Each structure stands twice: as C-alpha cells, then as structure tokens.
C-alpha cells in the first residue's frame, strides 16, 4: 500500500448542471491491492484525516502538484499515428490519400507491434490511461495492440476493423488463405476468435468494430449484429454522421433505413456499450434513438475542426439526454493531448451552437474526458475518478510546467480558473507522471525526464 500527497482533483458521478469537480488542496490518495491483487483507491481526502487512518503507509509528496484521474480517450485510431497533420479537402479524400495507404502496412506483425508501442507510450505520456481504439482489418494489428497494452496493464478496448467493400484491396478484410471462406465470413470468425482471446484478459476489452456502414456489406453488418447479441458485455464502436458526403453515400447504400444512424439499429448494433464517433449531422429523432438504446457519442473536436466536418451540438445532446465523452480521433484528430481536445471542445461549443454560443465550463470539459467518459463506456465507478474502489489510474500535473502556465496559474482565484488555465495553456509538459493500476503491489509509471 502507498499514499500520495498533493492537491487532489475528483469528480461527481453524474452529469448534473453546475459544478461537478472538487479540489482537495492538501490531499492524500491511498492506493493498495484489492482481493484480486489489482491496485485500487483505498481512500482519498484531506491529508490530516486520511493520514490518521493509515499511519503506517509510506507517503510520496508532490508539493505544488495536482493529482487527477487519468484521462479517457473514447475514440482513436492507433494505425493513423503516422498520418496526423496530413492535408486533405475533407474526410473521404483524406482516407483515400493518406489513411488507407498507411493502414495497408499493418498486415505486418512487426510493423503493427512497433506502431502499437509508440502509440500507447504517446497516450500515456499525455496522461491518457484508458482508450477505445480502432485497429485495422488485419488480425496482426489487433494482436499487437492488445499485447502491448497488456504489458502496460492499460485498460484498452479495441477490435478487428470490419470492412469488406469500398476500399483498396490491401486494407479490406482478407478471405481465408485456402479460399474456403470469403472476406466477410472470415472477418466475422476472426472477430469472434479475437474477442474470445482478449475480452476480459487483465484490463482489456473487445469492441465489435464495423468501420462505418458504407464500408460493410449487409452480410457483414448482420454478422456484427449477431456477435453483438451473442456477447452483450463486449463493446461496439463505429462512426456515424461525420460528414455530409458520407451521409449521402450511406443513405444511397441503405435506402430502407430511416436514417444513417438507423442503419446500425436495423442490424442490431445500437445498444448499451455501443460508441459512435462524431454524431454531428443527426436530428432529435436520431439522438432519441441513441439515448433509448443506450448508445453513446464520442465527441472528436480537433478532428471535426481539422477536416471541416462540422460541430457537435452540445446543447441539443444535453436537452435530449444523449450521453457522450471526449475523444482525440488521432490521426484525423490533431493531438494526443487531452488539453488540446478539451480546448477544441470549448471552441466547438462556442462557435457551433446559437449566435450567443454555449460556454462549457472548465469542470464540464474535464468531466467529459474523465468521469463522464467512464460513464459513457459503462465503467463509472471503475475508472475516471479517484473515489474509493476506482482503479488506481492517475496523473500528476505540474501547473508550473511552463513559464506562462506558471504565471497564469499563480493568478487563479478559484478551481475553474486553474482548470481553464491548464486546458488553454497545457500540453504534454503538464503531465509530470502517469500511473497505471497493476496487479500485485506495483504501479506502472511513466515520468517526464
């Protein structure tokens, strides 16, 4: 068992209007193994009170630092790290010119492993301790990502990308080597085998992963829906309503569905633990469909701004009761940094809603990337917070990491001002240490040199 002394940031467990964060300025976080050996928060609160309850526990002191829950990235693409910052006219041209050629390289197990190592270390360096990530259509990419995440004891959710049409042959799912099964049949068998191998192994979870409806045949979507029904504790991840050209294409391919989103419902892919990235160009009927099914949105503001896709409608999502959380969407997204993502979400809300704009509070922004994202993933009380019983994933923040940030933080008169200073001026330098829950009496730690 070990204790950490610093200011401690924690969050409310539900999305009620008003303040949702609290800062214990001189706090103590006590971490220790549960009955299974996994490191969890044992206690968190005022230093003097918690110290009296655990007098023999060694304490590591971080003066002037803030301990906060590890960030949760609800949507990214590990195979797109090398195409961040690639110029294109929009989503579909960007996929064709940059993304698909890069993803073809992930049929190599060695290339996939090298990419996975860099990707996961970059997430951790930026304070992201949980991610819902796309692999590619190759089983090698899925195994590599899960294997590297397991070595780090990260909580990571991923799955084989399902895509059997409308893309170059090198990135589509592959038929059986002996020709006994076509690409669709083989992709579904591979998905189930990967799910059975990885889902629930240590802190890993499997996501049934149709890339997006236009890239999947009806047979493949139907098979994905069958898997979703057979394995209700697995996640589902896909994209919807990111781009108007994409929507028109989906409507052309699935004219019998009431909407692009409804296509997924028609194949049994809208349910609890289903996460749909973007959800920009949807109406109230679609939002209600998502809410009632238990599906949630992954909001990807840097990607949406970069590709010119549009603005997520926060005000309407809140009015309907649609759950959501923040995501980097690397590599359409432009940064691994949660601070960049939160700042972009602030811009989106200010510019994308009514003429007056919607001003998201710093606490709301931070909540979307921690406790709110955990709730959207069905993992509230497990990750995204520092309450007793939560897994011990946390970051140590240095509000004096840069001269400008130090100057501004020193002037902060309340919690909102401090959080907003870190959102606006922060980057990976703000993350002094990332700590991951591990089995036994150990924690996986990444520190800045």
Buried (B, 14 or more C-beta within 10 A) or exposed (E): EBBBBBBBBBBBBEBEEEBBBEBBEEBBBBBBBEEEEBBBBBBBBBBEEBBEEBEEBEBEEBEEBBBBBBBBBBBBBBBBBBBBEBEBEBBBEBBEBBBBBBBBBBBBBEBBBEBBBBBBBBBBBBBBBBBBBBBBBBBBBBBBBBBBBBEBBBBBBBBBBBBBBBBEEBBBBBBEEEEEBBBBBBBBEBBBEBBEBBBEEBBBBBBBBBBBBBBBBBEBBBBBBBBBEEBEEBBBBBBBBBBBEBBEBBBEBBEEBEBBBBBBBBBBBBBEBBBBBBBBBBEEEBBEBBBEBEBBBBBBBBBBBBBEBBBBBBEBBBEBEBBBBBBBBBBBBBBBBBBBBBBBBBBBBBEBBEEEEBEBBBBBBBBBBBBBBBBBBBBBBBBBBBBEEBBBBBBBBBBBBBEEBBEBBEEBEEBBBBBBBBBBBBBBBBBBBBBBBBEEEBBBEBEBE
